[in-house]
């Protein structure tokens, strides 16, 4: 098993080898054939969460979330990817699988807290019960003949015009990018989820307006 396969499994694969769509294939993970990862296990739990931005021009928003989860939520950095098409992705890894509803709640609260001004139509949040499968980078994209790949986040702005690689990335370097990342511990995830829910609720509900003072009746004195 190669280094990249090991890192993808460590971060994103469910640990139950019986789960459909969770078998790592070195040939697929070498990139020529895209690996479709079924994120949701038979028990309805997930270890991977992905926030995809479908406009490369939204890099500033991607960077904002990337920094905020570390500096404000005290979570490990997510992986950052280019899609080989027109998008960026943020890949979150969980040390322990959580129910899909909790993963969805985390991503939706993250969106409401840090991306309130970004139209929801330009975001794709996974996992979703209806569409639990996501394609893992790196991979050659049939529609564009470009490559998806994990990238160094400090270089993200360089991909705003072309969010892809023209040729196959070095697979050992892809593995090295992932090797520097940690999974979110269970307690940290629950604390962050609570904080995000509170923040998202505050952003969703506008503060009540103060009642305007009643007009004083006009004086009857001349």
C-alpha positions in Angstrom: 0.0 0.0 0.0 1.5 3.4 -1.0 2.0 6.5 1.2 -1.0 8.4 -0.4 -3.3 5.5 0.2 -2.2 5.3 3.8 -2.8 9.0 4.4 -6.2 9.0 2.7 -7.3 6.0 4.8 -5.9 7.6 8.0 -7.9 10.8 7.5 -11.1 10.0 5.6 -11.9 6.3 5.5 -14.2 4.6 7.9 -12.4 2.0 10.0 -14.9 -0.8 9.3 -13.5 -2.6 6.2 -17.0 -4.0 5.6 -18.4 -0.6 4.7 -19.3 -0.4 1.0 -17.2 2.1 -1.0 -14.5 2.1 1.7 -12.0 -0.3 0.1 -8.8 1.5 -0.8 -7.4 0.6 -4.2 -3.8 1.5 -5.0 -4.5 1.7 -8.7 -7.4 4.1 -8.2 -5.5 6.1 -5.6 -2.6 6.6 -8.0 -4.9 9.1 -9.7 -5.6 7.8 -13.2 -9.0 6.4 -12.1 -10.9 8.6 -9.7 -11.8 7.0 -6.3 -15.4 7.6 -5.3 -15.6 7.5 -1.5 -18.8 6.5 0.1 -18.7 8.8 3.2 -21.6 7.2 5.1 -21.1 3.9 6.8 -23.8 1.2 7.4 -24.3 2.6 10.9 -25.1 6.1 9.5 -21.8 7.6 10.7 -19.1 9.5 8.9 -15.4 10.5 9.4 -15.0 12.9 6.5 -16.7 16.2 5.8 -16.2 18.3 2.7 -17.1 21.9 2.0 -16.8 22.6 -1.8 -16.8 26.1 -3.3 -17.9 26.1 -6.9 -16.3 29.4 -7.9 -12.5 29.8 -7.9 -13.0 33.5 -7.4 -14.2 32.7 -3.9 -10.7 31.9 -2.6 -10.9 34.7 0.0 -13.9 32.9 1.5 -12.1 29.6 1.4 -9.1 31.1 3.2 -11.4 32.8 5.8 -12.9 29.5 6.8 -9.6 27.7 6.7 -8.1 30.3 9.2 -11.2 30.6 11.4 -11.6 26.9 12.2 -8.0 27.0 13.5 -7.9 30.4 15.3 -11.5 30.6 16.5 -12.6 27.0 16.9 -9.2 25.6 17.9 -9.5 22.7 15.4 -6.8 21.2 13.2 -6.4 22.6 9.7 -8.5 21.0 7.0 -6.9 19.9 3.8 -7.4 22.2 0.8 -7.9 21.0 -2.7 -8.5 22.2 -6.2 -11.1 20.3 -8.2 -9.6 20.1 -11.6 -12.6 22.1 -12.8 -13.7 25.4 -11.2 -13.8 24.7 -7.5 -11.9 24.6 -4.2 -12.5 22.1 -1.4 -12.0 22.0 2.4 -11.6 18.5 3.7 -12.3 17.9 7.5 -11.2 14.6 9.2 -12.8 13.3 12.3 -10.9 11.0 14.7 -14.1 9.2 15.6 -17.1 8.8 13.3 -20.2 10.8 14.1 -23.8 10.6 12.9 -24.3 12.1 9.5 -26.8 14.6 11.0 -24.1 16.0 13.3 -21.7 16.3 10.4 -24.3 18.2 8.4 -25.1 20.4 11.3 -21.4 21.3 11.7 -21.0 22.3 8.0 -24.3 24.2 7.9 -23.4 26.1 11.1 -19.9 26.8 9.7 -21.6 28.2 6.6 -23.9 30.5 8.6 -21.2 31.7 10.8 -18.4 32.4 8.3 -20.0 32.5 4.9 -23.3 34.3 5.5 -22.7 36.6 2.5 -21.9 33.8 0.1 -25.0 32.5 -1.8 -25.7 28.9 -0.7 -26.0 27.9 -4.4 -22.2 28.3 -4.7 -21.5 25.8 -1.9 -21.8 22.0 -1.7 -21.7 20.5 1.7 -21.0 16.8 2.1 -22.0 14.3 3.5 -25.6 14.4 2.4 -27.8 11.4 2.9 -29.1 11.6 -0.7 -25.6 12.0 -2.2 -23.1 10.3 0.2 -20.3 9.7 -2.4 -17.5 12.1 -3.0 -14.5 11.9 -5.4 -11.1 11.9 -3.7 -8.2 14.0 -5.1 -5.8 13.6 -6.7 -7.5 12.4 -9.9 -7.6 13.1 -13.7 -10.9 14.8 -14.5 -12.5 13.3 -17.6 -14.5 16.5 -18.4 -11.5 18.9 -18.4 -8.4 16.6 -18.7 -7.1 18.5 -15.7 -6.1 17.2 -12.3 -7.7 17.6 -9.0 -5.1 17.7 -6.1 -4.5 18.7 -2.5 -2.5 22.0 -2.4 -0.5 24.0 0.0 -3.0 26.5 1.4 -0.4 29.3 1.3 -0.5 29.0 -2.5 -4.2 29.0 -2.9 -4.5 32.4 -4.4 -2.3 31.2 -7.3 -5.2 28.9 -8.5 -7.9 31.6 -8.7 -7.8 31.7 -12.5 -7.0 28.0 -13.0 -8.1 25.8 -10.1 -6.4 22.7 -11.4 -3.1 21.1 -12.2 -2.2 20.6 -15.9 -0.3 17.4 -15.2 -0.3 14.6 -12.6 0.9 15.8 -9.2 3.7 14.0 -7.4 1.9 11.4 -5.3 4.5 11.3 -2.6 4.1 15.1 -2.2 0.4 14.7 -2.1 0.9 12.2 0.8 3.2 14.7 2.5 0.5 17.4 2.5 -1.9 15.0 4.1 0.7 13.7 6.6 0.9 17.1 8.1 -2.8 17.1 9.0 -4.6 15.8 12.1 -8.1 14.5 12.7 -10.5 16.5 14.9 -10.8 14.8 18.3 -14.3 13.8 19.5 -14.4 16.3 22.4 -13.1 19.2 20.3 -15.7 18.4 17.6 -18.5 18.6 20.1 -17.2 21.9 21.6 -16.8 23.4 18.1 -20.3 22.2 17.1 -21.9 23.8 20.2 -20.0 27.1 19.6 -21.0 27.1 15.9 -24.6 26.4 16.7 -24.7 29.4 19.1 -23.0 31.6 16.6 -25.2 30.5 13.7 -28.3 31.1 15.7 -27.2 34.6 16.6 -26.5 35.3 12.9 -29.8 33.8 11.7 -32.0 35.7 14.2 -31.7 39.5 13.9 -31.6 41.3 17.2 -35.0 42.6 18.2 -35.4 46.3 17.5 -35.8 48.5 20.5 -39.4 49.8 20.9 -39.6 53.4 19.7 -40.7 55.8 22.5 -44.3 56.7 22.4 -45.1 60.2 21.2 -46.1 62.5 24.0 -49.5 63.9 23.6 -49.6 67.5 22.5 -50.1 70.0 25.3 -53.6 71.6 25.5 -52.1 74.7 27.1 -52.1 77.8 24.9 
